[in-house]
Amino acid sequence: MNIKILFLDIDGVLNSEQYANWCFTKEGKKYINEENGDHFVDKNAVKLIEQLCENYNVRLVISSSWREISLEATKYAFDKYKDLKCLIKYIVGITPKYHDEHSIRGNEIHDFLMYSGNTNLRNYKQFYDEDYFKFKDDELKIDYCIVDDDDDMMTYQQDNFIKIDSYSGITQDDIVKIKQILNIE
């Protein structure tokens, strides 16, 4: 079984500086209200990710600081934001969150890739959808791409990493690069 995973950061990817500035302008006429679900989440950026997932069967693993203690808690948190709700059905995992000051996000992604679907490692089951990763290790091939505005990835992950400009957030050009890394089209 071959699956395509996008490790998704939120801050700087789906909520850029440019979009936050637009939200505060009179021209934008957008009033930020967390009760309504808006939290500087750029609907256009979310739409790019949603289309990628829908059109090419890409699934999301949340590697952002927005992830919670478990996959279910993360989905619940996304459900509070009307602009992120559309992504919930594509989320199949979250990376573990290490609180060691020397840990880098690349380590968390590495561990997710190493341990997701391994039925012998019960400590990791809160991080992924067991039904999605139910294949035997030798049957499961994961193509993955990492999008983040930070570059704290491991050396071997660089070919699978796209550094997003936090000012503009994710763009159509970034989607083209993601598709190349995931061997789409």
Protein Blocks (a to p, Z undefined) as FASTA:
>chain_A
ZZddddddfehplmcfklmmmmmpmklopacdfknopahiafklmmmmmmmmmmnopacd
dfbfkbcfbfklmmmmmmmpmklmmmmmmpgbdcdddfbfkbcfklmmmmmmmmgopakl
mmlmmmpcfklmmccfklpccddddddfbfcbcfklmmmcccddfklopafklmmmmmmm
nopZZ
